[in-house]
């Protein structure tokens, strides 16, 4: 029986490994992750499998899952400096300074000359506002390796935090001029320029970076935003269309389209969105329809989702019906819109698109208590999305409850760190209610949030 169990376990492990190998050939990261999860489930004491799972989780942006996988790999193989190095960086990026420090100490025993140890110590000092120590380490590293990206980026980060941003930019611009293949420094340069709201330069350097690294969606989004804010619609269009691929993550598509609405010229991308929506897979058509509604083209939005927005409403067509309901509302066909919203929400009371669309329509109609209920549910359903919080604040303002409107924005400001939409809404509210000094404090706190975000991006 014992031998039979061992054989069965080995067979399962071999089958799982074969599935993993087949997934590698497809290049699909989600599929590779699925097969790796199956592999470690049947063979959980192989550190190489856990390390590979960690790398895939990193590529997919699942940082907590990546940290767990690398931790398991390190538990199984304590002598692996590469795994420990990644754990150190992840702990630092996640803000766990004590754990980052502990991992750095362990790494120093395995690889005493590894520059990651000193860089980690410097970033820990930086996060603790010990700028003198961070700069001392950066200068020491630069003296040993004048053109290495890691020490350069660290020094730039110190300069930025000590009000020497111009020097940081000059240093990184010189670095990418002399080392054109140094994409890490180029990425850091884009981040610093964005932190200083230097939109034309962000668009220029960001476009250059995205050409080399089209898969870096965060820099693509920064580039699109900067290009739109500096009036470079053609650059924004080029980077956007490069990003809006049929296989793109729906959340990424939504973020690109949100920038079109917020910073683009009025109706400037309506034609692009209509064309993309018509050719998109059915599951993605509602995203483009939603943009067209917000961009003031509800007739085109209805056309994009018409084939999917059939009745009765079901799980497969709920998104399309929610977009169509919003289109009907924007065309003044209120009874039809309310009926369609009701049908979607009867099926799924937590449908975010329908909740937002009906709440806005009810707000417009003056049915404020019902609008508040929808907006409150929207915030509960999508707590990380700024739109719901801002909408709820608007409803409270319409109800005459300024205190609750302000509290809603403040809570969102602290809950969704470094979100420009929330910041701008809160700043307007505070400026009107408390004056310029209070608005200045908002600016400073938002700057701190962006600094923390930028530090994490550098690591």
HUJOCOR-V624490 format. One record per helix or strand of 2 or more residues. SS is the DSSP state (~ for helix, > for strand). FROM is the first residue (numbers start at 1). TO is the last residue. If there is no record, write none. Layout:
BEGIN
ss->SS from->FROM to->TO
ss->SS from->FROM to->TO
END
This chain:
BEGIN
ss->~ from->2 to->26
ss->~ from->29 to->42
ss->~ from->47 to->59
ss->~ from->63 to->76
ss->~ from->81 to->93
ss->~ from->97 to->110
ss->~ from->115 to->127
ss->~ from->131 to->144
ss->~ from->149 to->161
ss->~ from->165 to->178
ss->~ from->183 to->195
ss->~ from->199 to->212
ss->~ from->217 to->229
ss->~ from->233 to->243
ss->~ from->250 to->263
ss->~ from->270 to->279
ss->~ from->282 to->294
ss->~ from->298 to->305
ss->~ from->318 to->330
ss->~ from->334 to->347
ss->~ from->352 to->365
ss->~ from->368 to->381
ss->~ from->386 to->398
ss->~ from->402 to->415
ss->~ from->420 to->434
ss->~ from->436 to->458
END
